[in-house]
Amino acid sequence: MLENFKPKCNQKPTMYRPILTGAALLGLLGACSGVPDCSPQAGFDLGKKGVEPPAGCQEAAFTGAWNLGQSLAELKSEREVLRTRQADLDPTERMRLRVLERDIPELETIARIHGFIEPATVEQ
């Protein structure tokens, strides 16, 4: 007899559960999406792409990895510019190209040691 006095919203609570659960999950996903990835690998990748680091990522490992990625990308870009003009290079530019040919593999080795890029193969 008391069952007749229940409010209508309590008669089928399972009907609203999937809607509320979905809304809660969307809210959690939205809250997590604003947190930047501050892992060293993410820092290296951002630096390599020339993207500025997120303001929330101040850890030394992230910053070091970002600097390594940025330096590697800049040196490779400079090397490619010099290679395209290789026939017209003056002695200073030829020397710079030789330095880049030496320094880039060294930076790549450091990146490999830290696991930022895959290990070298025989072809490389």
Secondary structure in CASP SS format (residue, H / E / C, confidence):
PFRMAT SS
TARGET T0000
AUTHOR 0000-0000-0000
METHOD secondary structure of the structure
MODEL  1
M C 1.00
L H 1.00
E H 1.00
N H 1.00
F H 1.00
K C 1.00
P C 1.00
K H 1.00
C H 1.00
N H 1.00
Q C 1.00
K C 1.00
P H 1.00
T H 1.00
M H 1.00
Y C 1.00
R H 1.00
P H 1.00
I H 1.00
L H 1.00
T H 1.00
G H 1.00
A H 1.00
A H 1.00
L H 1.00
L H 1.00
G H 1.00
L H 1.00
L H 1.00
G H 1.00
A H 1.00
C H 1.00
S H 1.00
G C 1.00
V C 1.00
P C 1.00
D C 1.00
C C 1.00
S C 1.00
P H 1.00
Q H 1.00
A H 1.00
G H 1.00
F H 1.00
D H 1.00
L H 1.00
G H 1.00
K H 1.00
K H 1.00
G C 1.00
V C 1.00
E C 1.00
P C 1.00
P C 1.00
A C 1.00
G C 1.00
C C 1.00
Q C 1.00
E C 1.00
A H 1.00
A H 1.00
F H 1.00
T H 1.00
G H 1.00
A H 1.00
W H 1.00
N H 1.00
L H 1.00
G H 1.00
Q H 1.00
S H 1.00
L H 1.00
A H 1.00
E H 1.00
L H 1.00
K H 1.00
S H 1.00
E H 1.00
R H 1.00
E H 1.00
V H 1.00
L H 1.00
R H 1.00
T H 1.00
R C 1.00
Q H 1.00
A H 1.00
D H 1.00
L C 1.00
D C 1.00
P H 1.00
T H 1.00
E H 1.00
R H 1.00
M H 1.00
R H 1.00
L H 1.00
R H 1.00
V H 1.00
L H 1.00
E H 1.00
R H 1.00
D H 1.00
I H 1.00
P H 1.00
E H 1.00
L H 1.00
E H 1.00
T H 1.00
I H 1.00
A H 1.00
R H 1.00
I H 1.00
H C 1.00
G C 1.00
F C 1.00
I C 1.00
E C 1.00
P C 1.00
A C 1.00
T C 1.00
V C 1.00
E C 1.00
Q C 1.00
END
